[in-house]
Amino acid sequence: MSSSGNAASGGLTGLVNMFATKWNESSLRKNYLSGKKWGGWILKKGGGVAWVLGITLMMVGFPLVLQIEREQQLIELEQQQMNQGYAAPQYGMPQQPVATK
């Protein structure tokens, strides 16, 4: 092969220039840029949504889970007391002492 002719269109440089030109003109590049723009917007909005959901979970979800665990422990304690022969406490009414003769 001779080195005469257009040097920019031959060899590795020509191949790179060809793809660079096609990349700049292609719809692939336009779609990439559009996707990049929308992706950034989604990440920004998604971060805000994730923050709101995280705060809501901390303010509502965790106390709810803790209360459910406490209720479960109370139920288990009452079942243990019933199995041991103790009377279950009546909520709202104080227990009256039993008179023995």
MDAnalysis code that builds the backbone (N, CA, C; Angstrom):
import MDAnalysis as mda
import numpy as np

u = mda.Universe.empty(303, n_residues=101, atom_resindex=np.repeat(np.arange(101), 3), trajectory=True)
u.add_TopologyAttr("name", ["N", "CA", "C"] * 101)
u.add_TopologyAttr("resid", np.arange(1, 102))
u.add_TopologyAttr("resname", ["MET", "SER", "SER", "SER", "GLY", "ASN", "ALA", "ALA", "SER", "GLY", "GLY", "LEU", "THR", "GLY", "LEU", "VAL", "ASN", "MET", "PHE", "ALA", "THR", "LYS", "TRP", "ASN", "GLU", "SER", "SER", "LEU", "ARG", "LYS", "ASN", "TYR", "LEU", "SER", "GLY", "LYS", "LYS", "TRP", "GLY", "GLY", "TRP", "ILE", "LEU", "LYS", "LYS", "GLY", "GLY", "GLY", "VAL", "ALA", "TRP", "VAL", "LEU", "GLY", "ILE", "THR", "LEU", "MET", "MET", "VAL", "GLY", "PHE", "PRO", "LEU", "VAL", "LEU", "GLN", "ILE", "GLU", "ARG", "GLU", "GLN", "GLN", "LEU", "ILE", "GLU", "LEU", "GLU", "GLN", "GLN", "GLN", "MET", "ASN", "GLN", "GLY", "TYR", "ALA", "ALA", "PRO", "GLN", "TYR", "GLY", "MET", "PRO", "GLN", "GLN", "PRO", "VAL", "ALA", "THR", "LYS"])
u.atoms.positions = np.array([
    [0.835, -1.170, 0.000],
    [0.000, 0.000, 0.000],
    [0.874, 1.224, 0.000],
    [0.446, 2.181, -0.719],
    [1.240, 3.397, -0.805],
    [0.751, 4.402, 0.202],
    [1.631, 5.289, 0.568],
    [1.283, 6.308, 1.536],
    [0.761, 7.556, 0.865],
    [0.560, 7.506, -0.450],
    [0.040, 8.682, -1.135],
    [-1.473, 8.733, -0.956],
    [-2.036, 9.872, -1.113],
    [-3.470, 10.054, -0.962],
    [-3.768, 10.786, 0.330],
    [-4.985, 10.722, 0.737],
    [-5.432, 11.425, 1.938],
    [-4.987, 10.640, 3.175],
    [-4.133, 11.211, 3.963],
    [-3.579, 10.537, 5.132],
    [-4.619, 10.392, 6.236],
    [-5.580, 11.298, 6.284],
    [-6.577, 11.255, 7.344],
    [-7.571, 10.126, 7.141],
    [-7.682, 9.615, 5.945],
    [-8.669, 8.577, 5.695],
    [-8.081, 7.181, 5.706],
    [-6.807, 7.032, 5.989],
    [-6.191, 5.715, 5.955],
    [-5.727, 5.266, 7.313],
    [-5.555, 3.970, 7.455],
    [-4.996, 3.382, 8.663],
    [-5.900, 3.522, 9.876],
    [-5.304, 3.449, 11.019],
    [-6.026, 3.524, 12.286],
    [-6.660, 4.887, 12.486],
    [-5.975, 5.955, 12.076],
    [-6.522, 7.307, 12.229],
    [-7.802, 7.455, 11.419],
    [-7.800, 6.927, 10.218],
    [-8.998, 7.004, 9.378],
    [-10.150, 6.235, 9.986],
    [-9.865, 5.072, 10.552],
    [-10.904, 4.265, 11.185],
    [-11.499, 4.991, 12.388],
    [-10.647, 5.581, 13.213],
    [-11.114, 6.333, 14.379],
    [-11.952, 7.521, 13.934],
    [-11.472, 8.252, 12.914],
    [-12.224, 9.406, 12.423],
    [-13.572, 8.987, 11.855],
    [-13.621, 7.853, 11.170],
    [-14.869, 7.383, 10.599],
    [-15.898, 7.101, 11.701],
    [-15.454, 6.393, 12.755],
    [-16.388, 6.094, 13.832],
    [-16.751, 7.343, 14.629],
    [-15.822, 8.246, 14.812],
    [-16.116, 9.483, 15.528],
    [-17.133, 10.308, 14.767],
    [-16.998, 10.384, 13.453],
    [-17.950, 11.129, 12.644],
    [-19.322, 10.484, 12.702],
    [-19.362, 9.154, 12.564],
    [-20.644, 8.464, 12.633],
    [-21.253, 8.578, 14.022],
    [-20.419, 8.552, 15.055],
    [-20.922, 8.676, 16.430],
    [-21.558, 10.045, 16.637],
    [-20.926, 11.098, 16.143],
    [-21.464, 12.442, 16.306],
    [-22.769, 12.632, 15.546],
    [-22.940, 11.959, 14.424],
    [-24.123, 12.134, 13.592],
    [-25.223, 11.126, 13.914],
    [-24.941, 10.105, 14.684],
    [-25.886, 9.002, 14.828],
    [-26.991, 9.309, 15.836],
    [-28.073, 8.562, 15.667],
    [-29.155, 8.652, 16.641],
    [-28.753, 7.959, 17.934],
    [-27.748, 7.084, 17.858],
    [-27.247, 6.431, 19.065],
    [-26.714, 7.467, 20.052],
    [-25.980, 8.428, 19.560],
    [-25.429, 9.478, 20.422],
    [-26.560, 10.332, 20.987],
    [-27.535, 10.645, 20.137],
    [-28.674, 11.447, 20.606],
    [-29.447, 10.693, 21.677],
    [-29.658, 9.409, 21.459],
    [-30.358, 8.599, 22.455],
    [-29.546, 8.488, 23.741],
    [-28.233, 8.368, 23.616],
    [-27.368, 8.311, 24.792],
    [-27.488, 9.596, 25.607],
    [-27.419, 10.738, 24.924],
    [-27.506, 12.013, 25.630],
    [-28.876, 12.205, 26.263],
    [-29.916, 11.804, 25.547],
    [-31.263, 11.907, 26.107],
    [-31.408, 10.998, 27.324],
    [-30.897, 9.776, 27.212],
    [-30.946, 8.846, 28.344],
    [-30.149, 9.345, 29.529],
    [-29.024, 9.962, 29.246],
    [-28.194, 10.519, 30.314],
    [-28.943, 11.640, 31.040],
    [-29.625, 12.488, 30.269],
    [-30.380, 13.588, 30.870],
    [-31.529, 13.047, 31.727],
    [-32.302, 12.119, 31.175],
    [-33.426, 11.551, 31.911],
    [-32.945, 10.730, 33.101],
    [-31.843, 10.023, 32.939],
    [-31.301, 9.240, 34.047],
    [-30.915, 10.117, 35.226],
    [-30.300, 11.261, 34.935],
    [-29.955, 12.194, 36.008],
    [-31.186, 12.730, 36.698],
    [-32.219, 13.041, 35.913],
    [-33.462, 13.561, 36.487],
    [-34.117, 12.506, 37.378],
    [-34.148, 11.258, 36.898],
    [-34.760, 10.179, 37.675],
    [-33.995, 9.938, 38.971],
    [-32.657, 9.993, 38.903],
    [-31.877, 9.792, 40.124],
    [-32.127, 10.906, 41.133],
    [-32.250, 12.135, 40.651],
    [-32.529, 13.248, 41.568],
    [-33.894, 13.086, 42.212],
    [-34.910, 12.815, 41.395],
    [-36.265, 12.650, 41.936],
    [-36.358, 11.387, 42.777],
    [-35.709, 10.320, 42.318],
    [-35.721, 9.070, 43.069],
    [-35.059, 9.223, 44.422],
    [-34.019, 10.035, 44.486],
    [-33.373, 10.290, 45.773],
    [-34.303, 10.998, 46.735],
    [-35.074, 11.945, 46.224],
    [-36.046, 12.642, 47.068],
    [-37.132, 11.707, 47.564],
    [-37.617, 10.848, 46.668],
    [-38.646, 9.884, 47.049],
    [-38.093, 8.907, 48.075],
    [-36.873, 8.431, 47.863],
    [-36.256, 7.505, 48.816],
    [-36.071, 8.165, 50.182],
    [-35.742, 9.440, 50.193],
    [-35.574, 10.156, 51.461],
    [-36.901, 10.234, 52.204],
    [-37.968, 10.587, 51.491],
    [-39.292, 10.688, 52.117],
    [-39.728, 9.332, 52.650],
    [-39.552, 8.280, 51.860],
    [-39.937, 6.945, 52.316],
    [-39.101, 6.496, 53.516],
    [-37.820, 6.825, 53.512],
    [-36.962, 6.454, 54.636],
    [-37.363, 7.148, 55.930],
    [-37.638, 8.433, 55.834],
    [-38.067, 9.178, 57.022],
    [-39.417, 8.664, 57.517],
    [-40.325, 8.378, 56.588],
    [-41.634, 7.853, 56.976],
    [-41.487, 6.517, 57.677],
    [-40.615, 5.670, 57.164],
    [-40.380, 4.378, 57.801],
    [-39.848, 4.561, 59.218],
    [-38.911, 5.492, 59.399],
    [-38.358, 5.709, 60.736],
    [-39.396, 6.276, 61.696],
    [-40.262, 7.158, 61.204],
    [-41.224, 7.818, 62.084],
    [-42.450, 6.948, 62.379],
    [-42.835, 6.085, 61.457],
    [-44.048, 5.286, 61.621],
    [-43.724, 3.803, 61.757],
    [-42.894, 3.305, 60.886],
    [-42.654, 1.866, 60.822],
    [-41.953, 1.293, 62.035],
    [-40.856, 1.906, 62.472],
    [-40.099, 1.359, 63.593],
    [-40.905, 1.353, 64.897],
    [-41.563, 2.446, 65.261],
    [-42.382, 2.376, 66.472],
    [-43.493, 1.331, 66.376],
    [-44.055, 1.175, 65.192],
    [-45.101, 0.165, 65.002],
    [-44.543, -1.231, 65.224],
    [-43.382, -1.519, 64.680],
    [-42.755, -2.831, 64.864],
    [-42.443, -3.060, 66.341],
    [-41.929, -2.050, 67.021],
    [-41.623, -2.196, 68.454],
    [-42.886, -2.460, 69.260],
    [-43.981, -1.783, 68.935],
    [-45.232, -1.987, 69.661],
    [-45.778, -3.391, 69.418],
    [-45.665, -3.886, 68.203],
    [-46.117, -5.249, 67.896],
    [-45.302, -6.262, 68.679],
    [-43.991, -6.044, 68.795],
    [-43.143, -6.950, 69.580],
    [-43.537, -6.932, 71.055],
    [-43.818, -5.738, 71.595],
    [-44.241, -5.644, 73.004],
    [-45.544, -6.393, 73.225],
    [-46.480, -6.238, 72.300],
    [-47.766, -6.919, 72.420],
    [-47.575, -8.430, 72.390],
    [-46.689, -8.905, 71.524],
    [-46.417, -10.333, 71.438],
    [-45.797, -10.847, 72.737],
    [-44.888, -10.078, 73.324],
    [-44.288, -10.477, 74.599],
    [-45.336, -10.546, 75.700],
    [-46.275, -9.601, 75.703],
    [-47.332, -9.595, 76.705],
    [-48.228, -10.822, 76.545],
    [-48.553, -11.178, 75.333],
    [-49.380, -12.361, 75.080],
    [-48.661, -13.620, 75.558],
    [-47.357, -13.712, 75.268],
    [-46.588, -14.875, 75.713],
    [-46.528, -14.943, 77.237],
    [-46.373, -13.800, 77.903],
    [-46.338, -13.769, 79.363],
    [-47.674, -14.229, 79.945],
    [-48.773, -13.767, 79.370],
    [-50.089, -14.181, 79.847],
    [-50.291, -15.685, 79.655],
    [-49.819, -16.229, 78.530],
    [-49.950, -17.665, 78.300],
    [-49.128, -18.457, 79.305],
    [-47.929, -17.973, 79.636],
    [-47.106, -18.650, 80.638],
    [-47.792, -18.629, 82.004],
    [-48.383, -17.489, 82.352],
    [-49.068, -17.382, 83.636],
    [-50.291, -18.293, 83.686],
    [-50.997, -18.401, 82.583],
    [-52.173, -19.284, 82.547],
    [-51.736, -20.737, 82.705],
    [-50.617, -21.096, 82.097],
    [-50.119, -22.464, 82.204],
    [-49.631, -22.781, 83.613],
    [-49.204, -21.777, 84.362],
    [-48.703, -21.981, 85.719],
    [-49.822, -21.866, 86.749],
    [-51.022, -21.542, 86.323],
    [-52.151, -21.499, 87.245],
    [-52.491, -20.120, 87.761],
    [-51.851, -19.084, 87.282],
    [-52.183, -17.745, 87.721],
    [-53.372, -17.241, 86.909],
    [-54.165, -16.418, 87.507],
    [-55.296, -15.822, 86.783],
    [-54.768, -14.695, 85.911],
    [-55.338, -14.586, 84.750],
    [-54.938, -13.507, 83.838],
    [-55.431, -12.192, 84.401],
    [-54.626, -11.147, 84.324],
    [-55.063, -9.860, 84.863],
    [-56.211, -9.295, 84.039],
    [-57.145, -8.690, 84.735],
    [-58.266, -8.023, 84.074],
    [-57.881, -6.561, 83.898],
    [-57.772, -6.147, 82.674],
    [-57.346, -4.784, 82.397],
    [-58.459, -3.820, 82.723],
    [-58.113, -2.743, 83.372],
    [-59.072, -1.702, 83.710],
    [-59.707, -1.894, 85.082],
    [-59.634, -3.091, 85.616],
    [-60.224, -3.336, 86.940],
    [-59.138, -3.894, 87.862],
    [-58.980, -3.312, 89.022],
    [-57.983, -3.877, 89.942],
    [-58.461, -5.228, 90.464],
    [-57.523, -6.111, 90.738],
    [-57.880, -7.432, 91.252],
    [-58.236, -7.319, 92.732],
    [-59.303, -8.009, 93.107],
    [-59.736, -8.019, 94.498],
    [-59.019, -9.167, 95.214],
    [-58.492, -8.891, 96.391],
    [-57.855, -9.973, 97.126],
    [-58.889, -11.028, 97.546],
    [-58.467, -12.272, 97.519],
    [-59.347, -13.371, 97.891],
    [-59.216, -13.568, 99.397],
    [-60.381, -13.569, 100.085],
    [-60.368, -13.755, 101.541],
    [-60.245, -15.238, 101.851],
    [-59.315, -15.577, 102.720],
    [-59.142, -16.967, 103.134],
    [-59.629, -17.129, 104.565],
    [-60.248, -18.261, 104.865],
    [-60.752, -18.484, 106.220],
    [-59.935, -19.477, 106.955],
])
